């Protein structure tokens, strides 16, 4: 991960249609993957989606305060995204994404 590439996402969003929650992917992470993601979360990395030409930003995760002295912050990766879209006729005019760190 170096934060300098844009790639097509596997999200399928139909125009003006509500969608039920769906699993986008499943993946097992290696210890090295976990370390890289933890570092990115603690550094407050942001993801950027482009939807109908509009940028949509979301934090990669959240760092929780340590629950014990001498223990580092707990990094929580956002694995669930909820997209809210607003339309004007046949155009998307606003796009936001909400995340829930408590969903698994």
C-alpha positions, 0 to 999 in steps of 0.5 A, spaced: 500 500 500 502 506 498 496 510 496 498 513 489 493 508 485 486 508 483 483 502 481 476 500 479 472 497 485 467 491 485 462 495 488 456 495 483 451 501 484 445 501 480 442 508 479 436 510 483 435 503 486 436 501 493 440 495 495 440 490 500 447 489 504 451 484 500 458 482 501 463 485 497 469 480 498 472 476 503 479 475 504 484 472 509 490 477 511 497 475 513 500 478 519 504 482 514 497 485 511 495 486 518 501 490 520 500 494 514 493 496 515 494 497 522 499 502 520 495 506 515 489 506 520 493 509 525 496 514 520 489 516 519 489 514 511 483 516 507 480 512 502 477 515 496 471 513 491 469 516 485 462 516 483 459 519 477 465 523 477 464 526 484 469 524 490 467 520 496 472 520 502 472 515 508 477 513 513 480 507 512 479 505 520 479 508 527 484 508 532 481 506 539 485 509 545 488 503 549 484 499 554 491 498 558 497 502 560 503 500 556 498 497 550 498 501 543 492 503 540 487 498 537 486 499 530 479 498 527 478 497 520 472 499 517 469 493 513 462 496 512 460 502 507 453 505 506 453 509 500 448 515 501 446 518 494 442 524 492 440 525 485 437 531 481 434 528 475 439 524 471 445 526 475 448 524 482 449 531 485 451 528 492 455 522 494 457 520 502 459 514 505 458 512 512 462 506 516 460 502 522 466 500 526 462 495 530 459 491 524 463 485 523 
